[in-house]
Amino acid sequence: QPQPQRLQETKRGVWPRRGERKFCHNTMAQELSVFRWRIILPYLALVFVVLARELKLFTTTPSLDPNTTVKNEHAAVAVGGSVSSHPACSHFKTSSMSEMWQNIQGSIILNSTYLPDQPKGNTNTSREEDAIIYDKLMVWTQHLLEYYSPERMRRSIASRPPNPTILKVLTIIADYPTTNVPLKILVTGGSVTAGHWCVENPVGWDGGDGGAPFKECAWPSRLERHLRQLFFNDVNVPGVTVYNMAVGATSVDVATMILEYELLPDDVLSPDVVLLAHSPNDANMLSPDVLFYEHLNNAVQAAKRLRACDDDLPLVGLIDDTVGMSEISKMMETTARYYSIASWYQLMMLDYGNVVRHTLLRRYDENRTEPLMGSTFKVHMGMGFHIGMAWTVVFDFLSIMMEACFDYNEDEIIEPMSLKEWKEEAQLDNLQEEPLKRSPSKHFGGLYHESNPQSVNEEWQSNLNAKEEHCKSFDSSEPPQPVCTYAWMVNKLAGVMRPKDIDNAFSSVMKSSVGWEATGHFYKFPRLGYYAQEANASFVLEIPVTSPTLYFTVLSTESYGPNFIDSNLHIDVEIKRDAESTELDCNTTASYDVEGYHEIETSSHEPHKFRLPGGGANAGDIIFFNAVLTSGSYFKIA
């Protein structure tokens, strides 16, 4: 019988010690055979190494040195000796993401991971106790980093954008020391992305109101710190700026509204990267077909139009940030829809659940605090989720950047084709007759129920033609014109986060208001909004039109709560024509209804988009809105 194996504890499990694995048979012939192989194997290995070097089967590349800086005083990584010839790729000196992560995870990633300052401390503990808790917080964060290995995080990369798009993003970063133009990343999402409950942790740090959105703690802010530390060696150098436009209880259709109507700060009207992170709400609020064929299509196309005359930017990414601990099948179907849209449009897609899901399901206990998430199992996971999510997004960005850099060949630069070249190429019988140009993938059309190859081809050409016609007269030096005649929404970056901000937004157009009030809190319940709290509440708006206007949209709250039962907002619209608006329809009145109740057991913000009567309004016209709560006694405009 074989000898019992002695076991030892290791970080990766329990294994026999070296040299203690025993053979069951110890014949003289086998011992001699083993002896011979021990003599021969070193010589065989030497021969292989010599042949490998002669045949260039492998090369050794210098590892990333996070402490070396050349040329750029803010560079966090070495910039000389890069294998890639692209000028923006000097940061990458190895083609191994595992090697890079190993070199940067301690000196850069861990050091730029946001932890609350110790003096803020807990609200009910002494300074000495705070110091102990803070030490535990740092140890816990180090343990999290051990879990987030390259092998695990690599599973999250579901789809990648084209290399020219990635290289443009890298070029903006590389040029920042001379241009002072930062990489602008816009993030939209729901309450998870906004950072609700992101301060919750397993080591006892209090952090105040755990349910409130906490800017520094949410993963988009963490992403900004990591990217600044990576590329500029300083989290305070604004070479990368992340704008978090997340609003609680919103699905991706609200992102479409924000992007389409450009409800954005002036300095991010043309973002370089747009990340859509609404998957928990998309799964719970939208049917799979509505999500797939309508809202995701619309959101992606609205994001692309933010840089209409750029063939590559913005880089658009779908962030599936749910781990699916409730209604798993619904969450997984949403993930599948995200992937299909990302594949169709050649977008970046990150599937965070694929990094942690199996571990969480194996350890599932709804009453236990899960150290990996920093909280119990729920929609709004704790600090561990936000730390790990930020690390995963950084890993995926670095991975696709590295691949684009090492794919790059300056002798194979291919420009996107024009519509004229598209039609010429379509007549060729032999693809070798002239060099192919790159497909204008940014102008690829949507995916619909009735899509077929002919309709896809025609929409693609139509989009490309519209882009070329628009960009003939486009002047980037001119200040952008507002998309909307009048607009506002509750959002910190949009400058509306107090009741008086809503009152100010209405001040120029409000003619009367009875039973309505701007009230609520940006962080706490009841949430900030414009509320009707009595039957027959009404208001009248008079809006002068400054540019051609076809639609109006009401962003309202829908809920299953008893206050919302039978609530209905009736809106009468009348357009008073300017004398010069003779080409428009004479029909200038219409009525619309918006319900406040739904049966889904959650509250959500829903955009209701309506076409104005008579073909819309022109500059100089005036639109009158008369809104009355005709049913129920409670309604909220978000």
C-alpha angles and dihedrals in degrees: 000000000000119000114260111261118241111224132213132195116246134171090256098045141279117323137163113264117256111276095017099095104108130210116228093216123048105181120162091243093055093047090051091048092052090048091053093049091050088059097043102042098069091054092048090050091051091051091050093051092050092048092045093053092046092050092041092234090157139009132202117232127192115259122244110273108205093192098055118098126184128175094340112071090203097049112125095193136044114278103190129084097021115172092220118078095211109111092225093053099070090110092070117074098159132049092212114094089192090057093047093048091050090054097046105033096087105029097040115010098044093040092052094046106115115242121172115260113262096233090063087061129153124318096232106034137082124253090253091053090047090056091053092048091048091053089051089050091056093047091049090051090052090052090051090055090054089057095049096072123166089251091059099040092047088068090068095066101098100159137001132209124238117287096245089060092050093047091051089055090050091048092056089053093046093048096049096096089061102030101035086214108134129213104259117212118187117199124191124184148119133276093302091059091042088060105249108173091358092135093063111114140162099242102067104258106151107201096181121258102023095194097054121099107261111200099202092044099050117095097247091061090046089051090055092052093049095049092047091050092046098050103026104024091233129081089210097059104101095216088122120036123186117200112201108204094168116146123190119253095017129133125200093278088072088053087055090054092048092049098039094049093035094232087174139118112273093248093058102044087113106038120185094214129029118193118190111201109172103117100125091054094038089057095048103036106036133055112240094248094047090048093047105040099033121017103035091044091049095046094050093048092047089052092051092051091061087080099029096165097045113091094207113022143115100049102220121207134185111214113201097195100167122104093200102232092152128042089006097183092054091049092049091049089053089051089052091051091049090052093049092053092044090051093046095052097031093242132159111261128186121195104195093177089066088065099053110010100097093046092050094047091049091052097036118151115146092208098050128086106241109218091207091062098027092231144051119289108284142118093271102055121193137251094297090062093051093046093049093042092055092048091050094050090049091049092051093048092050091047096054091041092052092048092049091050095050092043091054120110116176090207091060101054107149121191121213113263125249123231090257091054089046091058093044092052091049089064095055120108094190119045090206094066092090135002113276118239126218118275112252089238095168089070094051112135130239131278113245139171091259097042117139132164093266095049092046092051093048095048090048091053091045092053092048091049092049090050093051093048092047095047095050089077099027114123113192091194092065117089111256117257118233113262093213132055088215131359146151138159136182106266135124095230090047089056097244111115105121134056091249089056089060091047089051091050090054097040097091097046107027112106099171140352129188122180095358126112138178104231145135137074131283092221106025141045128307089048120225116271147113106284135197108202103172137052117273093014109169145181136184126213127194111196122185109216116234100176137012107298124193105166144029126205131203116200105203139163120255118193145162091226119124092246090064099050111126093353113153131174113207116201125194114195127196127178117208105206124225113232091252096053092091096131094065128087116276091225100100105162134076141154131224138182131212120192122212101199130077133166098233107110096239138063120250141177110239126191112219110199120195133181114238117239124259097027093302133283133297132213108289095032121112124223119208119201118193109186123187131175096230096175133030126008104253133065137151131207106200 
